[in-house]
Amino acid sequence: MLPVVIDMAGDSVPNIRFNVAKALEQIGKLCNKACFTITILPVLNTLEDDTDRDVMYFAKSSKENLIAFFA
């Protein structure tokens, strides 16, 4: 499921992208720290720089929650 969600991170529709960020938070809690660092974190970093405010918000929130989860 993770590859499909990551592919959707480049969708042109902002609602899809912010739902990707939310989904990555849930999937990230099922992965190990290496998977988070190598696969999920770069996508969240990219979404954090999105042009849409909602995408940026959910990416930042998901990233912060996962960093705290793995701390």
FENFENUR-V728934 format. One record per helix or strand of 3 or more residues. SS is the DSSP state (hx for helix, st for strand). FROM is the first residue (numbers start at 1). TO is the last residue. If there is no record, write none. Layout:
# FENFENUR-V728934
ss: <SS & SS>
from: <FROM & FROM>
to: <TO & TO>
This chain:
# FENFENUR-V728934
ss: <hx & hx & hx & hx>
from: <2 & 14 & 33 & 53>
to: <8 & 28 & 48 & 70>
